[in-house]
Amino acid sequence: MTVSSGTRQGLAILAAALALGAVADALIRLVPARLDAALGVGAVVLALVALSQSGAVRLPESLAPLGVPLALLGVALIWRDSPTLFALNLLGVFTVAALASPRLRAVNRLRAGFGDYAVAGLEVAGGSAAGAAALVFTDIDWGTLPLDGRARPARGTALGLAAAVPVAAVFGGLLMHADPVFDRIVSRSLDVELAPLLSHVAVVLLWGWLAAGVLRTLCRPESAVTPTVRRGGTLGLGEVGTVLLVVDLLFLAFVAVQFRYLFGGADLVQGVTGLSYAEYARRGFFELVAVGALSLPLLLLADWWLDHRDLARVRRFRLLAGLMVLLLDVMLASALLRMRLYTAEYGLTELRFYTTAFMGWLVLVFGWFAATVLRGRRERFGTGALLAGWLVLAGLNLANPDATIAGVNLDRAAHGRPFDGAYAAGLSADALPVLRRGLAASGSAEACAATRALNDRWRTELQTKDRWTIGLASASRAPLACGA
């Protein structure tokens, strides 16, 4: 019986996945954390290249340019020590995998809609979760595999072992219960010899299962993708435009208040609200960012549902949407001013820093929305939004968030503001050089308390070497000194 090409491809992917599972087991046990993740991403890429070069699968040449952002993200995974930035870089790796998916290859990545990107991401995530199930039960036709020669006794031995394990477990359990000496001998033997083996097998199977799902998803041909049905909108300007008009009026009223109070100066705020300028600014930053984040899908859905056949109505819709984008920009500027005042009064934290970065992404995306969707080029929006995300992520890696946070808070302390030493001690190793310089220049009791907290945390962590990043390696091992 002839083995089909789908079966051969499935067997090749399954073998590559098991090899990746073995690589993952070795990386987890022998390589420090963070570095193992970067090497693991590289191993998946090498597996794809090997499958393609062997002829087992056919991958298009259009995937080659994705090697550049993937290589940069691989370096980013071990560059900074910040766990938050590490998670964002992993998210960046996932977006590259989504770009390599057959769905985006089928619809042309440069012209894929926002929905195509979302579906591609769900397919990659779902394929990873499904693991090797589709390979084992769907792709590989086990009945067509030859069983003559050495394959037949190998299959018999495998089936015999599978049947012998539960039988031996039942009889062994009864015999161990019958004799305490036999029980102790078997228990010690299993604890010493089988426990590590079972641990290795579990890790190999787990990561091999996930790798099989990833490889199968990325190796699927574009022809296997069900095309997305792009239907026209069915709602008129009365339905869609009314929603935008109400929201525009609400935003306009809020912006008017912002110009009068937030941009009006501290005396006006103090006289009307009884709050200090910083206290007034403290309220609302995260809410304004949430308004901006929720407004983006609202605008996209409104454009999707609108019937574009009436050009006059489309122009009126775009005026309403453009006004909304303009008002959102003013509101985001208000949020940025609030954050500046908030930070000057209360200091900078990771949440405030990364929320500000997210706000920067929103500004870029709203600008791209105006340049594409509002000009009838909706199909280009998804690519620009993704590139804006990569741009912000690159900026975060270059900015070194934890070092920036430490520097801002130390600068506040130098001007007589409180310094939260406990929070500084909780930052990653990226902040250590900045903290070392800043605390060494101060002889205050507050600085000494922060120095002791830092030394207590990092004395052990820098010596255990359970993870490796460039930021951690560049941090000095010497303890911080208290005072200049």
N, C-alpha and C positions, 0 to 999 in steps of 0.2 A: 504494500500500500504506500502511495506517495505521500511524503510529508509536505504539507502546504507551507507557503511562504509565511503566512501568519503564525503558524506554529513555530517555524524556525526563528522568526523575529521574537516571539514570546519567550522561547527558551533562551535566546541570547540576552534579552533584557533581564530575565530571571537570574541568569548566571552573573550578569553585571551587578544586579542588586545584591546578591549574596556576597559578592566580592566587596561592594561598598559597605555592607554590614560588617564584614571582617575588618575593613579599614576603620570604620567608626569605633569598633571595639578597641582596636589598638590605639586610636587617637585619644579616646576617653581615658584609657588607663596609663598611657605613656606621655601624653602631651598636655601641657597646662591648659586650663580653660581659656577661652577666647581664641587662642592660637589653634585649638582643635576645630573650632567652628570655621575659621578661615581656610584651614587645610581641607576640611570636609567639603566646603563649597568648591574648592579646586578639584577635589576627587570626583565630584559629580560631573564637572565639566570634562575632565579627562575620560570618564566613562562614556559620556555622549560622543566625544571625539573617537574613542576606540570603536564604539558600535557603528559609527558612520564609516570609519575607515575600513572596517572589516566587511562592509557591505550588508550587515544584518539589518540596518535601518537606513533610510534616506532622509537626510536633513538638508534643507535648502541653504544655499550660500548666503542668504539674507540674514542668517543668524550670526554671521561672523562679526559685524559691527557691534553686537551686544557684548562682545568680549572686553571692549574698552571700559564701559561703565561697571561691568562685573569685576574686572581687575581692580579698578579704583575702590569699589566697595569692599573687596576682599582685603585691601590694605587698610581701609577705614575700620574694619572690624577689630584690628589689633593696634590701631594708632592711638586712640584716646581710651582712657580707662573708665570713663563715665558709663555706668550701666544703662542709663536712659539713652544716651547716644548710641550705644551698642545695639539696643533694641530698635532704634530708628534705622540704623544701618542694615539690620536684618530685614526690616520692612522694605528697604531699598533693594535688597537682593531678591525679595519676593516679587517686586514690581518688574525686575528684569526677567524673572521666570515667567511672569504673566505675558511680557512682550514676546517671549519665545514660544508661547503656546500656539497650537495650530489655529485657534480661532482668530487671533490677531494676524497671523500669517495669511489666513484666508481672506481677510477683509482689507489688508494693507494697513500696517501699523500707523502710517502717517495720516491716514484718512479715517481711522477707526473712531467711532463715536464714544461718548462717555459710557454708554451702556455696554459697548463691546469690551471696554476695559474692565468694567465691573464683572461681566460674565466670564471673561478670561481669568480673572483673579479667583472667582468662585470655582471654576473648573480645575485650576491648579490646586487649590486648597482641597477640593473634594477628591481629586485624583490621588493626592497624597494620603488622605484619610482612608480611602478605599484600599490603598496599598496594592498587594499582589493578588487581591481577590479576582479582579478582572482577568489577569494573566492566567491564573490557575484554572478558573472555571469557565472562561469564555474564549480567550485568545488561543490557548494551547489545546489542540485536539489530541488528547492522550491516546486515543484509539488508533491513530495513524503512526505512532512511534513503533519502530521495529523492535521486536522482542527476541530475535534470534541471536546467536553468538553469546557474547558475555553480558548482554543486556538482560537476558532471561534470568540467569542465576542471581544477578544483582538485584533485580526486582523481587525475586523470591526471598532473598536474604532480608531486604528492607521490610517486606511484609511480615516475615517471621519475627523480626525484632519488634515491630510495632505491636504484634500480637503477644509477644513474650513479656513485654514490660508490664502491662496490667496484671497478667497472671503471676509473675514473679513478685509484684508488689503485694498481692493478696496473700500468697503463701509466705512471703517473707515477713509480713506483718504478724501473721499468726505464730510463726516460729519465734520471732523476737519477743512476742508476748509470753510464749511458753517457757523461755529460758532467759533469765536476766544476764547471764554471761554472754550468750549469743547476741542479746540485744545490745549490750555495751560494745561488743566487737564491731557489729554492723553499724551502729550509730557513729562510732569513731571513724570507721572506714568511710562512711558516706560524708561525714563532716569534713574530713581531710581531703578526700579525693574527688567526690562528686559535686560538692557545693561550688567550688571555683569553676568547674566545667559547666555546670548548669547556668552559672552567672554569665559566662562567656556566650553560651548558646542563646540565652535570652536576649542579650544585647545585640548579637548578630542578627537574630530573627526579627527583633523589633525594628532596628534601623534598616535592615534589608527589606522589610515589608514597606516602610515608608519610601525608601529609595525606589523600589519597584513601581510604586504609584507615580512618583515624580517622573521617572524615566519613561514609563508608558505614556503619560500625558504629553510630555514634550516630544515624544517620537511619533505620535499619531500624525498621519498625513492630513493635509488641509482638506482633502476630498472627503474625509470622514466627519467633517464639521457640518452641522446643520446650519444653513445660513439664517441670519437674523432677519425677520420680516420687518421691514421699515415701512410703517404705515404713516399716512398723513394725519395731522391733527383733525379733530372733529368739533372742537369748541370754537365759538365765535368770540369776538372782542367783548361782547357783553358779559360773558362769564369770566374770561381770563382777565380782561382789562379792568373789571370792577375790583377784583382781588388786588391787582397791582395799584390801582388808584387809592384804595383804602390804606394799603400799606405805605404808599408814598406820602399820603397826608399825615399818617402817624409818624413816619420818620421825619417829615418836615417840621412838625410840631416839636419833636425832640431836639432836632438840630437848632431850632430857634431858641430853645432853653439853653442849649450848650453855648451858643454865641453870647447869650446874656450873662450866664453865670460862670461856666467853666473858663471861657475866654475873657470874662469881664474883670477878673482880678480878685485878689483875696479879700479886699475890703467889702465888695459887693456880696460875696458868698457869706462872709462872717455876719454881715448885717441882716441878711434875709433868712439864712438857715440856722445861724448860731453855731455852725461848724467851722473848724479851721479849713484852710484850703486843701491840706493833705487829707483830712478826714472826709471832705466832700469828694475828693478824687478817688479815695480808697473804695468807695461804693460804685460799682458799676463796670469796672474794667472787664471782668470775666463775663458779665452779662452782655456787654457790647460785642465781645468776641463771639459769644454764642449766637447773637442776632446775625452777625455776619456769616457765620458758618451755616445757619439755617436758611439764610436768604439765598445762598447759592443753589441748593436743590430746588427751591421755590421758583427761581428764575428759569432754571433748566426745564422744569416740568411745565411751566407756563408756556415756554416756547414750543415744547413738544406737543402740548395739547391744542395749540392754536391752529386753526385752519389757515394755511398760508396762501390759499388761492386768491383771496381778495387783497391785492397789494396795498390799497388805501388803508385797510384795517391793520395790515402788518406794519405799516409805517407808524400808525398811532400807537400800536403795541410797543414798538421799539422806542418811541419817545417816552412812554411810561417806564419801560424797563431801563432805559438810559438814565432817566431821572432817579430811579431807585439806586442804580449803581453810583451815581454822583453823591446822593445822600449817604449811602453806605461808606463811601470814601471819607466823607466829613466825619461820620460817626467813628470810623476806625482811627482817624486823626485825633479825635477826642479821646479814644481809648489809649492811644499812644501817649498823649499828654498826661492822662490819668496815671499811666504806668510810670512815667518819668517822675511825677510828683510823689507817687506811692513809694517808689524805690528810694528817692531822696529822704523820705521820712522814716521808712520802715526797713529798708535794705532790700537786697535782691535774693531771690530763691530760684530753685530749678523750675518750679511751677510757673513763676512769673516770667522767667527767661524763655522757656519753651513756648509758653502761650503767646509771648510777643513774637517769636519766630513764626508761629502758626498764623498770626495776624499778618505778618509780612507775606506769607504765601497767599493769604486771601486777597491782599492788595494786588499781587501779580495776577491771580486768577480772575479777579473782577476786570482788570484791564484787558486781559486776553478774551474774556467773555464779550466785552464791548467791541473788540477788534474782529471777532469771529462770528459769534452767534448773532449779534445785533447787525451784522452785515451779511447775513444769509450764508455763513460758512460754518455751520454748526459742526460738520464732520471733522473740522480741524481743532475743535476745542479740547478733546481728550488728550491729544498729544502735547499740546501746550501746557495743560494743567499738570501733566506728569513731569514734563521738563522743568516747570516751575518748582515742583516738589524736589526734584533732584538738585536744582540750583540752591534752594534753601538748605537742603541736607549738606551740600558741599560747604556752604557758608558756615553751618554749625560746626562741622569738623575743623574748618580753618580757624574759627573763632575760639575753640576750646572753651565750652560753656562753663565748666566748673572753675577753671582758672579765672574766667571773666567774673563769675559770681564772687569768688574770693577777693579779687582785686577791687571790685566796687564796694564790698562791705568793709574792707580794710581802709579804703579811701574815706569812707564815712567815719570810721573810727578815728582816723587821723584828724578829723575836723570836730571831734568831741562827741560823736554820736555813739550809741551803744553798739557793741560787737558781740554777736552770738557765737561764742566759742564752741558750744556743743553742736550747733548746726555746721560750723566750719569743719569740725572733726568728722562729720558724717559725709563730707564730699569725697570724691574719688581722688586717686593719686595725681590726677591732672592738676589739682589745686595745690599740691604740696610745695612746689617751687615758689609760687606766689605767696603762700602763707609763710613759708620759711623766711623770705626776705622781709615781708611786712611785719611779722611778729618780732623778728630779731631787731628791728629798728625801734621797737617800743618797749619800755621798761615798766609798763603799767601792770597792776595786779590782774587786770582783765586779760592782758596779753599772756601773762604767765599761766593763768588758768587754762587758756586756750592751748598753750604750748603743751601743758601736761596732758590734756585730753588727746591732742594729736599724737603725742609720743605713746600714750597707752594704747591707742588704736593701732598705730602703724608698726609698733615694735615687732609684734608677732606676724602681722600680715605681710610685711616686706621680707620676712625670713622664710615663711612657709612655701612661697612660690607655687601656690596652687593654681594661679592663673598667670598669663604673661601678656602684657601689652607694651607698646613702646612707651606710653606715658608712665606705666608702672616701673619699667626698667630705667627710665631716665630720672626717676625720683631718687634723691640721695638717700642712702641708708643711714647716714649719720643722724642722731637725734637732734631735734631743734633746741636751740639755746634760749634761755629765758632772759630777755633783755639784751641790750647792745653791748 
